[in-house]
Every structure is written in structure tokens, then in C-alpha cells.
Amino acid sequence: MLKKKKKEVYALGQHISMSADKARRVIDQIRGRSYEETLMILELMPYRACYPIFKLVYSAAANASYNMGSNEANLVISQAEVNKGSTVKKLKPRARGRSFPIKRSTCHITIVMKDISLDDKYGEIDSLKKPKCKWKKKDKVTAYYDTYSSGGIWDKK
């Protein structure tokens, strides 16, 4: 029986204390990019969500090099998703015996990396990026209309 060589590895981070929407803002920037490009993007982005995502991408690359023996230059992020986790609820005491609820949201982040050197189709990387709209007309030409020289709104008294 022949064994297929695994092409994908993943890293999973659970109960990360930040909103899923804030983490999704960073994940959308790195989906479909190469490993080295992803590390540069995450180091330079000013968001707090970048550090845990950076650690997960680094962990997924370490899993790929250990489990599959792949080179880091051949790794591409094939899937990256953020799911909403549990919410930690606390009560903050306020004046006159009242209380105020505090909700700390958490999220689960999954990073899946693919080794393109093991892949049969090398052109599949282009399919990971967002598809362009095919129904738009490409031969549309916009004419420049100068409102100042045509006497439009400035010649009226």
C-alpha cells in the first residue's frame, strides 16, 4: 500500500483573548500569501492581533518542517480562519450597590499551510487570491470633462 505524503499542516490557537472581528482584520491581509511575506506583514502591522497570529504562523511553519521536512520558502498559507470563542463575563461594582457587566470575548484562530513543492499543480497559488470580476467591461473609456473651460457653473451671473 502506497502512502500519500501529506501536503498541509495546521496550527490552532484557542481562547485567544481578543474579539474575532479584530483578529479577522489581520487574517484577511495574510490569507493566500507566502510564509516569508506573511512574517514581514505581521511584523509591520500596528494591530494587537498581529502577535498571536505571528506565533501561530511560526508554529505552523515549524510543524511543516518537522512533520513533512519541507522548506520554509515553499510554504503558502492556504487557509486562515477566525471563529468566535466563549465570552468571559464578569461584574464590576458601581455606585449605590449596582453592578456593571464586563464581557471579554475570545476567539479561535486556525492557520493551514500548504507546501507548494509537493503540489502537482504549481499554478494553484493564483487561485487562492480573490477572483477578479469577469462581467465588467474592460474596453470602457472615460472621457475627461473640464467644467472650468466649458463655462459650466462659473459663467453664470
C-alpha atoms as a printed R data frame, in Angstrom:
    type eleno elety resid chain resno       x      y       z
1   ATOM     1    CA   MET     A     1   0.000  0.000   0.000
2   ATOM     2    CA   LEU     A     2   1.387  3.382  -1.009
3   ATOM     3    CA   LYS     A     3   1.197  6.236   1.457
4   ATOM     4    CA   LYS     A     4   0.407  9.695   0.200
5   ATOM     5    CA   LYS     A     5   2.673 12.403   1.501
6   ATOM     6    CA   LYS     A     6   0.794 14.980   3.489
7   ATOM     7    CA   LYS     A     7   0.658 18.380   1.804
8   ATOM     8    CA   GLU     A     8  -0.893 20.528   4.538
9   ATOM     9    CA   VAL     A     9  -0.166 21.265   8.182
10  ATOM    10    CA   TYR     A    10  -2.014 23.478  10.595
11  ATOM    11    CA   ALA     A    11  -1.666 25.361  13.861
12  ATOM    12    CA   LEU     A    12  -4.620 26.079  16.099
13  ATOM    13    CA   GLY     A    13  -4.839 28.786  18.746
14  ATOM    14    CA   GLN     A    14  -7.800 28.574  21.092
15  ATOM    15    CA   HIS     A    15  -9.208 31.009  23.650
16  ATOM    16    CA   ILE     A    16  -7.146 33.986  22.480
17  ATOM    17    CA   SER     A    17  -8.455 36.974  24.396
18  ATOM    18    CA   MET     A    18  -9.495 39.363  21.664
19  ATOM    19    CA   SER     A    19 -12.517 39.969  19.514
20  ATOM    20    CA   ALA     A    20 -12.936 37.762  16.457
21  ATOM    21    CA   ASP     A    21 -13.555 40.834  14.291
22  ATOM    22    CA   LYS     A    22 -10.247 42.417  15.303
23  ATOM    23    CA   ALA     A    23  -8.349 39.212  14.525
24  ATOM    24    CA   ARG     A    24 -10.226 38.787  11.228
25  ATOM    25    CA   ARG     A    25  -8.987 42.203  10.089
26  ATOM    26    CA   VAL     A    26  -5.393 40.911  10.219
27  ATOM    27    CA   ILE     A    27  -6.148 37.397   8.916
28  ATOM    28    CA   ASP     A    28  -7.709 38.818   5.744
29  ATOM    29    CA   GLN     A    29  -4.400 40.506   4.900
30  ATOM    30    CA   ILE     A    30  -2.291 37.321   5.072
31  ATOM    31    CA   ARG     A    31  -4.583 34.725   3.502
32  ATOM    32    CA   GLY     A    32  -3.016 33.219   0.361
33  ATOM    33    CA   ARG     A    33   0.457 34.714   0.871
34  ATOM    34    CA   SER     A    34   3.802 33.010   1.247
35  ATOM    35    CA   TYR     A    35   5.361 32.332   4.648
36  ATOM    36    CA   GLU     A    36   8.165 34.908   4.403
37  ATOM    37    CA   GLU     A    37   5.876 37.625   3.090
38  ATOM    38    CA   THR     A    38   3.424 36.901   5.905
39  ATOM    39    CA   LEU     A    39   6.077 37.325   8.577
40  ATOM    40    CA   MET     A    40   7.102 40.701   7.158
41  ATOM    41    CA   ILE     A    41   3.493 41.891   7.002
42  ATOM    42    CA   LEU     A    42   2.747 40.803  10.574
43  ATOM    43    CA   GLU     A    43   5.867 42.474  11.970
44  ATOM    44    CA   LEU     A    44   4.985 45.806  10.395
45  ATOM    45    CA   MET     A    45   1.242 45.958  11.060
46  ATOM    46    CA   PRO     A    46   0.281 48.115  14.063
47  ATOM    47    CA   TYR     A    47  -2.515 45.898  15.435
48  ATOM    48    CA   ARG     A    48  -2.518 43.985  18.714
49  ATOM    49    CA   ALA     A    49  -3.845 40.873  16.953
50  ATOM    50    CA   CYS     A    50  -0.612 40.516  14.956
51  ATOM    51    CA   TYR     A    51   1.456 38.966  17.750
52  ATOM    52    CA   PRO     A    52  -0.696 35.852  18.438
53  ATOM    53    CA   ILE     A    53  -1.204 35.356  14.686
54  ATOM    54    CA   PHE     A    54   2.568 35.703  14.165
55  ATOM    55    CA   LYS     A    55   3.149 32.979  16.754
56  ATOM    56    CA   LEU     A    56   0.611 30.692  15.053
57  ATOM    57    CA   VAL     A    57   2.143 31.181  11.598
58  ATOM    58    CA   TYR     A    58   5.583 30.467  13.049
59  ATOM    59    CA   SER     A    59   4.227 27.357  14.785
60  ATOM    60    CA   ALA     A    60   2.581 26.088  11.592
61  ATOM    61    CA   ALA     A    61   5.887 26.510   9.733
62  ATOM    62    CA   ALA     A    62   7.706 24.605  12.485
63  ATOM    63    CA   ASN     A    63   5.103 21.835  12.189
64  ATOM    64    CA   ALA     A    64   5.676 21.709   8.433
65  ATOM    65    CA   SER     A    65   9.447 21.479   8.721
66  ATOM    66    CA   TYR     A    66   9.278 18.823  11.473
67  ATOM    67    CA   ASN     A    67   6.418 16.648  10.199
68  ATOM    68    CA   MET     A    68   6.876 16.940   6.434
69  ATOM    69    CA   GLY     A    69  10.507 18.026   6.172
70  ATOM    70    CA   SER     A    70   9.551 20.931   3.922
71  ATOM    71    CA   ASN     A    71  11.485 24.121   3.321
72  ATOM    72    CA   GLU     A    72  10.003 27.372   4.640
73  ATOM    73    CA   ALA     A    73  10.448 29.068   1.252
74  ATOM    74    CA   ASN     A    74   7.871 26.673  -0.262
75  ATOM    75    CA   LEU     A    75   5.125 27.301   2.296
76  ATOM    76    CA   VAL     A    76   1.939 29.185   1.478
77  ATOM    77    CA   ILE     A    77  -0.992 29.957   3.775
78  ATOM    78    CA   SER     A    78  -3.826 28.064   2.119
79  ATOM    79    CA   GLN     A    79  -6.486 28.636   4.796
80  ATOM    80    CA   ALA     A    80  -6.767 31.054   7.667
81  ATOM    81    CA   GLU     A    81  -9.919 31.380   9.686
82  ATOM    82    CA   VAL     A    82 -11.098 33.025  12.876
83  ATOM    83    CA   ASN     A    83 -14.028 31.675  14.861
84  ATOM    84    CA   LYS     A    84 -15.770 33.214  17.815
85  ATOM    85    CA   GLY     A    85 -14.896 31.626  21.154
86  ATOM    86    CA   SER     A    86 -16.502 31.728  24.564
87  ATOM    87    CA   THR     A    87 -17.181 35.020  26.348
88  ATOM    88    CA   VAL     A    88 -15.873 35.581  29.878
89  ATOM    89    CA   LYS     A    89 -18.458 37.539  31.869
90  ATOM    90    CA   LYS     A    90 -17.596 39.498  34.998
91  ATOM    91    CA   LEU     A    91 -19.421 42.079  37.112
92  ATOM    92    CA   LYS     A    92 -17.833 45.373  38.046
93  ATOM    93    CA   PRO     A    93 -19.211 47.011  41.198
94  ATOM    94    CA   ARG     A    94 -20.601 50.508  40.689
95  ATOM    95    CA   ALA     A    95 -22.024 53.195  42.924
96  ATOM    96    CA   ARG     A    96 -25.088 52.690  45.147
97  ATOM    97    CA   GLY     A    97 -24.886 48.896  45.122
98  ATOM    98    CA   ARG     A    98 -25.258 48.487  41.387
99  ATOM    99    CA   SER     A    99 -23.109 46.352  39.107
100 ATOM   100    CA   PHE     A   100 -21.941 46.714  35.528
101 ATOM   101    CA   PRO     A   101 -21.325 43.687  33.276
102 ATOM   102    CA   ILE     A   102 -17.925 43.279  31.586
103 ATOM   103    CA   LYS     A   103 -17.713 40.886  28.634
104 ATOM   104    CA   ARG     A   104 -14.287 39.662  27.484
105 ATOM   105    CA   SER     A   105 -14.631 37.957  24.134
106 ATOM   106    CA   THR     A   106 -12.259 35.238  22.930
107 ATOM   107    CA   CYS     A   107 -11.565 33.692  19.528
108 ATOM   108    CA   HIS     A   108 -10.122 30.559  17.953
109 ATOM   109    CA   ILE     A   109  -7.633 31.029  15.097
110 ATOM   110    CA   THR     A   110  -6.681 28.281  12.632
111 ATOM   111    CA   ILE     A   111  -3.768 28.627  10.185
112 ATOM   112    CA   VAL     A   112  -3.368 25.952   7.463
113 ATOM   113    CA   MET     A   113  -0.139 25.957   5.435
114 ATOM   114    CA   LYS     A   114   0.474 24.134   2.178
115 ATOM   115    CA   ASP     A   115   3.783 23.064   0.678
116 ATOM   116    CA   ILE     A   116   3.800 24.053  -2.998
117 ATOM   117    CA   SER     A   117   6.799 21.883  -3.859
118 ATOM   118    CA   LEU     A   118   4.724 18.757  -3.113
119 ATOM   119    CA   ASP     A   119   1.745 20.037  -5.069
120 ATOM   120    CA   ASP     A   120   1.083 18.716  -8.573
121 ATOM   121    CA   LYS     A   121  -0.268 21.984  -9.882
122 ATOM   122    CA   TYR     A   122   2.065 24.912  -9.300
123 ATOM   123    CA   GLY     A   123  -0.451 27.423 -10.677
124 ATOM   124    CA   GLU     A   124  -2.877 26.808  -7.842
125 ATOM   125    CA   ILE     A   125  -1.399 29.675  -5.800
126 ATOM   126    CA   ASP     A   126  -3.140 32.195  -8.017
127 ATOM   127    CA   SER     A   127  -6.481 30.578  -7.242
128 ATOM   128    CA   LEU     A   128  -6.056 31.304  -3.519
129 ATOM   129    CA   LYS     A   129  -6.273 35.042  -4.072
130 ATOM   130    CA   LYS     A   130  -9.568 36.795  -4.605
131 ATOM   131    CA   PRO     A   131 -11.015 36.201  -8.069
132 ATOM   132    CA   LYS     A   132 -11.454 39.205 -10.299
133 ATOM   133    CA   CYS     A   133 -14.873 40.112 -11.546
134 ATOM   134    CA   LYS     A   134 -15.344 38.710 -15.058
135 ATOM   135    CA   TRP     A   135 -18.525 40.525 -16.034
136 ATOM   136    CA   LYS     A   136 -17.042 44.057 -16.050
137 ATOM   137    CA   LYS     A   137 -16.304 45.568 -19.434
138 ATOM   138    CA   LYS     A   138 -12.606 46.180 -19.961
139 ATOM   139    CA   ASP     A   139 -12.912 48.395 -23.028
140 ATOM   140    CA   LYS     A   140 -14.748 51.166 -21.193
141 ATOM   141    CA   VAL     A   141 -13.106 54.558 -21.739
142 ATOM   142    CA   THR     A   142 -13.867 57.559 -19.574
143 ATOM   143    CA   ALA     A   143 -13.655 60.937 -21.247
144 ATOM   144    CA   TYR     A   144 -12.201 63.884 -19.392
145 ATOM   145    CA   TYR     A   145 -14.745 66.640 -18.993
146 ATOM   146    CA   ASP     A   146 -13.388 70.006 -17.913
147 ATOM   147    CA   THR     A   147 -16.034 72.042 -16.100
148 ATOM   148    CA   TYR     A   148 -13.866 75.153 -15.834
149 ATOM   149    CA   SER     A   149 -13.201 75.731 -19.556
150 ATOM   150    CA   SER     A   150 -16.664 74.762 -20.754
151 ATOM   151    CA   GLY     A   151 -18.224 77.644 -18.875
152 ATOM   152    CA   GLY     A   152 -20.346 75.355 -16.665
153 ATOM   153    CA   ILE     A   153 -21.056 76.846 -13.272
154 ATOM   154    CA   TRP     A   154 -18.604 79.749 -13.270
155 ATOM   155    CA   ASP     A   155 -20.037 81.829 -16.133
156 ATOM   156    CA   LYS     A   156 -23.457 82.259 -14.554
157 ATOM   157    CA   LYS     A   157 -24.311 85.677 -13.064
